Amino acid sequence: MKKTLTVNLGGTVFHIDEDAYQLLDKYLSNLRIHFRKEEGSEEIMNDFEMRISELFGERVRLGHEVITIEHVEEVINRMGKPEEIFEEEETEEEKENAKKRVFQEQVITGKKKLMRDPDNRVIGGVAAGIAAYMGWDTTAVRLAMILLLFIPFVHWMALLYIILWMVMPVARTAADRLIMRGKSVTLETIGQTVTDGFEKVSSNVNDYISSDKPRNFFQKLADLFVTVFGFLLKFGAVLAGIILLPPLLLIVFILFIVTVALVGGGASVLYQLSPFGWDLYSGVPVYMAVIGCIGVILLIGIPAIALLYAVCGQLFNLKPLPTSAKWTLLVLWLIAVAGCIIYFVNVGLPALSPYLWHNTYSIHI
């Protein structure tokens, strides 16, 4: 019989044997000691805990209810031991060479994951994420997207970008950034990614990870063009957001008042709403009028709320909606579309048929 403990690792609760907990605690303590002098040591440790939590989660999904010492040893072997990495003190030249090798040697350990790159983003990080996923130059991907905007019959590029912005998750942690590029998630690579990120921010340099070659004149010119275009696009988006904010607030407020009135008043309020009130007076079933009314409210309200939140997020630097909330809103909007179609087929077409028949009859005469 073993004593079992409960631990919170990376925001997930696991049941773990006492001996496994002691080994894991010792491993994490050694990591803290080795990274205590590194800038961003707390972020490094958070990334380690998130990665270990993901590996433990795989075991739980396979049916293991309790994490054992064998599972912890397996994780340590996959992540790497601190003493194996920091056996000798490296010179400055060796550190610089090791840093270059991190970007030149990409160790593929499985399928890559398409994610938005917040470190190299101009707008939403979609182009940077695609470039990191494919191993392409970021500027080349951005230029291709810009050119497609001006090609006839390819105006759907802006809509596609918005959809990808909503669907693609953000590479928030160092482990995410490694998975996005198909690199192995180990002790060394996570630490290197986090520390390089801090160096990049402190020096305010846009580092092109997909290529270790120096930028030539044309590449620098393309970088300048993309930067200017991105600035103008951001400025236009902020200006459009300021202009759209009052009408969006008004639309959301009106829909909120109508919804509250319908919940409080029921069918008596529905009789006052055009055209649903006319439908009730003409003998349309109440449930059909309710489907149409709710469908129209959600059909207009969900995009209005999403656009309002996006505008406020850009203006006031709000956190983006969680992925689950985005999918929930999308499913509700699709249900609203289906409800509006049902309402139109059952109510709208029969109401319009006399006029359509009259026009057809008149033409044949």
NORHU-V359541 format. One record per backbone hydrogen bond with DSSP energy under -1.0 kcal/mol. CO is the residue of the C=O (numbers start at 0). NH is the residue of the N-H. If there is no record, write none. Layout:
((CO,NH) (CO,NH))
//
This chain:
((2,17) (4,15) (6,13) (8,11) (11,8) (13,6) (14,66) (15,4) (16,20) (17,21) (18,22) (19,23) (20,24) (21,25) (22,26) (23,27) (24,28) (25,29) (26,30) (27,31) (28,32) (29,33) (30,34) (34,37) (37,40) (39,43) (40,44) (41,45) (42,46) (43,47) (44,48) (45,49) (46,50) (47,51) (48,52) (49,53) (50,54) (51,55) (52,56) (53,57) (54,58) (55,59) (56,60) (57,61) (58,63) (59,62) (66,16) (67,71) (68,72) (69,73) (70,74) (71,75) (72,76) (73,77) (74,78) (75,79) (78,186) (81,85) (90,94) (91,95) (92,96) (93,97) (94,98) (95,99) (96,100) (97,101) (99,103) (100,104) (115,170) (124,116) (124,128) (125,129) (126,130) (127,131) (128,132) (129,133) (130,134) (130,135) (136,140) (137,141) (138,142) (139,143) (140,144) (141,145) (142,146) (143,147) (146,149) (150,153) (153,156) (155,159) (156,160) (157,161) (158,162) (159,163) (160,164) (161,165) (162,166) (163,167) (168,115) (169,171) (172,176) (173,177) (174,178) (175,179) (177,182) (183,185) (185,189) (186,190) (187,191) (188,192) (189,193) (190,194) (191,195) (192,196) (193,197) (194,198) (195,199) (196,200) (197,201) (198,202) (199,204) (204,206) (206,208) (207,210) (215,219) (216,220) (217,221) (218,222) (219,223) (220,224) (221,225) (222,226) (223,227) (224,228) (225,229) (226,230) (227,231) (228,232) (229,233) (230,234) (231,235) (232,236) (233,237) (234,238) (235,239) (236,240) (237,241) (238,242) (239,243) (240,244) (243,247) (244,248) (245,249) (246,250) (247,251) (248,252) (249,253) (250,254) (251,255) (252,256) (253,257) (254,258) (255,259) (256,260) (257,261) (258,262) (259,263) (260,264) (261,265) (264,267) (265,269) (266,270) (268,271) (272,276) (274,278) (275,279) (276,280) (277,281) (278,283) (279,282) (284,288) (285,289) (286,290) (287,291) (288,292) (289,293) (290,294) (291,295) (292,296) (293,297) (294,298) (295,299) (296,300) (297,301) (299,303) (300,304) (301,305) (302,306) (303,307) (304,308) (305,309) (306,310) (307,311) (308,312) (309,313) (310,314) (311,315) (321,325) (322,326) (323,327) (324,328) (325,329) (326,330) (327,331) (328,332) (329,333) (330,334) (331,335) (332,336) (333,337) (334,338) (335,339) (336,340) (337,341) (338,342) (339,343) (340,344) (341,345) (342,346) (342,347) (343,348) (346,350) (347,351) (348,352) (351,355) (352,356) (353,357) (354,358) (355,359) (356,360) (357,361) (358,362) (359,363) (360,364))
//
